[in-house]
Amino acid sequence: MSIARNLLFLIVLFSVNIARAIEKPHDSVYIHNLIREGVKIHPVNQHEEISLFQLAVKYADSLNYQDDMVIAALVKVSDYLTCRGNVDLSMKYALKALRYYDQHDQKKKSIDIVNRIGDILRGNGFYDQSRIYFARALKLLAGSGDSAQYAAVYNNIAANYFEDSQYSLDSSSTYAKKSLLIAQKLRLPDKIYSNLNILGAIETKRSNYPQAIAYFNKALPIALVTANGDDALILDNLAGIYKSLKQYQKSEELNLKAMNLALKYDIPQYLKLSYLNLYELYKSQRDYEKALLYHEKYQKVEIQLLKQQIMIEVQDFNYRIELDSKEDERKLLEDEQKVTKDRLQIVVILTILLSVILFSSIAFVFYQQRQKKRKMQMITMLDQTNKVLRKFISILAHDLRSPFNSILGFSEILKKDKELTEEDRDVVIDHLHSSSRSTFQLLERLLEWSRLESGMVTPNFQPCDVQIIVSEIVLLVEAAATLKNISVEFISDQSPMVNADHNMISAAIRNIVSNAVKFTMPGGKIGVYTTISDHDIMIAIEDNGVGMTQEQVEKLFRMEENYSSKGTAGEKGTGLGLILAKEYVEMNGGTVEMTSEPGKGSRFVIKLPLSVLKTE
């Protein structure tokens, strides 16, 4: 009976394997048919072409299936996404294609992808990283005689040198002319107009406007024929010249045309440039309403692109870690082979050392396992660091950028607009002061957090009167609370002493009480209470404000995904205050606990030990 059951199991397993073997060709045929359909409709509808390619790529990915046809479609999708501003996914696809071509030793295609990755990084302002890829492409090209590839790489290097201010315009011009010469000889229209555009931009910076216009006018008709949206960039460049020549109507006409083309082809980089040019144009004509409209649009696109840039840098960083890891594995493999060879020689020559060799082998296996475990811990640590870094960069990018833009905008109005009334000037100065103060406070908290993370801050333990500390804080926040008609109550029937850092404990309690004022509705109530037990003092801060969900509470004290929102009167924040409060309390041997309920309010409890006097 057991033999029959085993035989039946083997027959079923064999049948399943045959079914899978039969199914796989059908899967690949379906994928290839999707790609062929996309190729057929390319001249008619590029969006539909890319949709079919994406469908094929996703299906192939679900089967873990790759071949030249699938990767070629992947590269097409990557190029399309780059133009449309989805550079995060574009970079991911390009790196995937590069791994495939490297593994299959397809050198020519590897060069093309390396150059494309460099251009993605260049287009998002990572000039140093992009030059690493361009150098790698030139190294791979050495001796190949592939003129078209040289033209592409030289063109990207010219653009890199033009955009990176540390290089001279002559450096950019040299590479653009080298690329243009090859492109004209091989009749490569996309490289011809791209190099003409770079040369026009160089002459614009040199204020040689007639020569710049001549270059742009040569580039524009070629770009229009390719119909990929680059004509928007050329029109923007022309508009900038006419603005400098004070031909504002012509400049406005070209800018609006460029903006519409960028919208049509959905190219955020060019759209950002159009919005910026229109903002500066209308501002110079004192049309502040239109200037403000396009400045807001510019900021929106800028923030979107900045988020993409952060993700690109993370992907490039992870890819370089992956390359280093592979190099380590290769060296480890070589070491293992050498060790194995040595062991075999020892076994042949000195058989009496067999037991020693066996022991060494076991020890080596244990060493490998320990190294593997250590490597996994490092990867986990790196992932956590990446999350904190992304949050930190996000705070710098978003929360600092907005107030700085306000400061720059208002200061420029004060500097240039001589017709402001005293009343308008006071309003602008008030806004400047408010933006400067909030920016300074945010910088102070970011600096304090970074000092804590680096271990530069240590507590200065000394006897502290908690009642005095809390009383001072209640007096400090009463002004802000009064503005919102919030009552603040402090009850303490004793004057407890703790051994702690006075400044740290004061800052922690102040941050939590200020947070309570921020999230309590006008007419609400905040209570601060101190009680003493045998071993510690408890400081409770309660409010009847908006409250939080459990999910929000869990994120509150974590830098990598901390929660922040506007207060009941529109007050802005980053969530750093509560993070600092918790770290301060814990450095003094205490704890911070929180409970909250949406619509009913929150309760923070600080516990500090009543212990023997500490010293530094």
Residue, then its C-alpha position, 0 to 999 in steps of 0.5 A: m500500500s505504501i509503495a503504491r502511494n509513493l508511486l502515485f505521488l511520483i506520477v503526479l509530480f512528474s505530470v506537474n513538471i511536464a505541465r510547467a514545462i509546456e506552460k513556460p513557452h506559452d508565457s514567453v510567447y504571450i510576453h513577446n506578442l505584447i512587445r511586438e504589438g507595442v512596436k507596431i503601434h509606436p509611430v501612432n501612439q507612444h503612450e499605448e506602446i509603452s503601456l503594452f511594454q509595461l504590461a509585458v515587463k510586469y508579467a515577465d517579472s512575475l514569472n522571473y523571466q528575462d530575455d533580450m526582448v524583455i530587457a529591450a522593452l524595459v529600457k524603452v519604458s525607462d526612457y519614457l519614465t525619465c522624460r515624464g519625471n518618474v525617475d525613481l522607477s526609471m532608475k530602477y529599470a535601468l539598473k535592472a537592465l544593466r545587471y542583465y547586460d553585464q551578466h550576459d556580457q553584452k558590452k555594447k548594450s551595457i555601455d548604452i545603459v551606463n550612459r543612460i544612468g549617468d544622464i538620469l543622475r545628471g538630469n537630477g543634479f547629481y553631477d559627481q555620480s553621473r561623471i562616474y558612469f560617463a567615465r565607465a562608459l568611455k572606459l568600456l568604449a576604448g578601442s571599440g570604434d563605435s562613433a555613435q556611442y561616443a557621440a552620445v557619451y560626449n553629448n551627456i558630458a557636455a551637458n554635465y559640464f555646462e550645468d555643473s558650475q565648477y567647470s568652465l564653459d570651454s570644457s562643455s563647448t569642447y565636448a559638445k562640438k566633438s559630439l556634434l561633429i560625429a552626429q552630423k557625420l552619422r546623421l543622428p538628429d537627436k544628438i545634432y539638436s541636443n548639441l546645438n541647444i547646449l552650444g546655444a546655452i553656452e553662448t547665452k551665458r557669454s551674452n553672445y545673443p545673436q550666435a545663441i539665437a542662431y544655434f537655437n534656430k538651427a536646433l528647433p526644427i530638428a527637435l520638432v521633427t523628432a516630436n519627443g518634447d525637447d523643443a520645449l527646452i529650446l523654446d524656453n532657452l530662446a525665451g530667456i534671451y528675448k527677456s534679456l533683450k527686454q522683448y517681453q512680449k516675444s519672451e512671454e509668447l515663447n514661454l507659454k508655447a514651451m509650457n504647453l509643450a511640456l504639459k502635452y508631453d508631460i515632462p516635469q523638468y521642462l515644465k519647472l523651467s517654463y514656470l520659473n521663466l514666467y515667474e521671473l518675467y511677470k515679476s520683472q513687469r510688476d505683474y505680481e498676481k501672475a508672478l505668484l501663480y507661476h511661482e506656486k506652480y514652480q514650487k509644486v513641481e520642484i518639490q515633486l522632483l526633489k522627492q524623486q532625486i532623493m529616491i534616485e540617490v538612495q538607489d544609486f547608493n544601494y547599487r554601489i553597495e551591491l557592487d562592493s558586496k559582489e566584489d567581496e564575495r568574489k574575493l571570498l570565493e578566491d580565498e575559499q578556493k585557495v584554502t581548499k587547495d592548501r588543505l588538499q595538499i596537506v591531506v596528500i603530504l601529511t595525512i597525520l594532520l587530518s584531524v587538524i584540517l577537519f577542525s579548521s573546516i568546521a571553524f571556517v563554516f562557523y566563521q562564515q555563518r557569523q560573518k553572514k549574520r553580521k552582514m545581515q545586521m549591517i544591512t538592517m542597520l543600513d536600511q534603518t539609517n536610510k529611513v532616518l536619512r530620507k526623513f531628515i532630507s525630507i525635513l530639510a527639503h520641505d520644511l526649510r525650503s518653504p520659509f526660505n522661499s518666503i524670506l527670499g521673496f519678501s526681501e526681494i520685494l523690499k529691495k526692488d519695489k520702491e513704491l511700497t506704502e508704509e503699511d505694505r512694508d510693515v506687512v512684508i517685514d512682519h512676514l519676514h520676521s515670522s518666517s525667519r523666527s520659524t526657520f531659526q527654531l527648526l534649525e535649532r531643533l535639527l542641530e540639537w537632534s544631530r548633536l544628540e545622534s552623534g553623542m556630542v551631548t551629555p547630561n550635567f546632573q545636579p539637584c533640580d526643583v521640578q516645581i520651579i521648572v514646571s512653574e517657569i514653563v507654565l508662565l512661558v506658554e501662557a501667552a500662546a495659550t491666552l491667544k487661543n483662550i486655553s486655560v493652563e492649570f498646574i497642581s503640585d502639593q510638594s516641591p520634589m527634587v530630582n538629580a538631572d540636567h536642568n536644561m534637558i528636563s526643562a526643554a522636554i517638559r516645555n516641548i510637550v506642554s507647547n505641543a498640548v497648546k498647539f493641538t488644543m482647540p480654542g476654549g480648551k484646557i491643559g493640566v500639568y500635575t506632579t506626584i511622588s512615589d517611593h522611587d520616582i516623580m511623575i509629571a503628567i501633562e493632559d489636554n482635551g485637544v484633538g487627540m490621536t489614533q493608536e497608529q499615530v501614537e506609535k509613529l510619534f517618537r520615531m524619526e524615520e517615520n514620525y507623525s506631524s500635522k498642523g495645529t488647531a490654529g494652523e501652526k506648523g511643525t516637524g514632530l522633532g520637539l517630541i522626539l527631542a523630549k523623549e531622548y532628553v528624558e531617557m538620557n536622564g534615566g527617565t521614561v515618557e509614556m503617552t495615551s491618546e484618543p481622537g476627539k478627547g485629548s492626549r496624556f503624556v507622563i514623564k517619570l524621573p527617578l528619585s535616586v542618589l545624586k548622580t555625577e557626570 
